[in-house]
């Protein structure tokens, strides 16, 4: 009976599995294939020569990779710090207000990322919403806080907040109240409870939120282009340039493969290191 | 309770939630090294009381003193007491050893000393030493119970509180752990305050029982005293099956009293409390005698319990199996008891209850 149920389950899952496999794997395989082609070709009917990878290494693209990873790491850390109290309140303190907050945060996703970022440009630009009003009322103007690294990080934090907030709230909700109370009863301070009980038990949520935020932020480019004014060039920006202005699909593919390899390795390493079942005490 | 000054003193402790009063200005003294069980039905205020005692909640009024120190104004994490939770509240992400060492780690005790103490406590709780590295999920219910106790003892509290820690366990394990807890109390000499709704648990383990009802202590005394001399019909019923016989001007309707009983009860009124095992079937001589017929019979292992219809009302009798009634349901019987088995709850108390 159970064997038959398993067979049926596998059968039902087959069409979607094939679809997901094709739509996930096919583009990656295609990009991987192009990355091995000689530069500036537009089909795969050539002998692989890996010249695009040599260009990646020779032309200093590592700086863009490094910027993307540093910006993503910074944004993830800030998101963790910013979202923890809010997620804690959503999971443990707010009651009906959690739903209101959830709807509010989710609604931001209904508007395109680019439009929201343009909104911030209009808000922060010289003569924009903030500087314009301040100058109008006080006569004192100031430079726009745009086109620098901090504002790019701000943009990343703003855009990816939901991807950290909800997994984190889910993780915190899994921390049993009596474990927290028992720790307090045994003499733990608030800080010790956070370190010894809440953070380890909420780790699955922290892991999921951090991975989502980091991976998305590492592949982001709208923030660096719109808010950062290309103060730094991210790797995703380089990929787009190579595919469009550069008309160098193999170089764009090689850069994309480097990004996929780095992020994939980091993600797999993090997941393999973090024994989520053990963290939650589910492993027997 | 000994004459020594109490380790814990509760003065006029009150707790209200909006317009509901959970505790009505209760007082209690607990002696050092005592095992006190606080028993009561659901909603009697025992959980509210223990939450105030351990510092999980603040009283509306009144004070809690631990020796000379007022502790109700101190947060739970700075009180020299700790609690074994109903859920045990073990940390699932930590091993048995790490759970036990937790309070020591918080105090900055060195790793070696922590481990030594954890192993000592494993010995004390009769858990194998190799459990030190075991995951909590690998432990059985009884083992988890012992780990929770070991963790609480590692804290070395002045008073150890228990919030119904055995309630989720099966009957046999509960019976075993009751005795172990009593034994542990004897060996450690600590003051134990144990909240439970199970009278049986309280009677097996405690030196004194405090019976709570609607936010007040109804009676605080050793188990045998509460059982034999309950102060109210509520306490009498709470302590087990009981028969109530109304006493009016020294007379019990439908019962014959010996001259000794008549003299003892002369002119009094209230309710006579009579335990089922104190009634004898067809006695040769008795101070109180009733007649009736067997309405129902129940086998309780080595004992038989009968429901008897009598002129004084429906009565419950419990006898050894060898003293079982011949004739079964409908058989006429005579019931009797000695004067010493009768306990009178006076009219005022009776009315208050």
Interface residues (C-beta under 8 A of the other chain):
Chain A: X176 X178 X179 X181 X182 X183 X184 X185 X186 X187 X188 X189 X192 X196 X197 X200 X201 X278 X279 X280 X281 X282 X283 X284
Chain B: X54 X55 X56 X76 X77 X78 X82 X83 X85 X87 X89 X90 X91 X92 X93 X102 X103 X105 X106 X107 X135 X136 X137 X138 X151 X152 X155
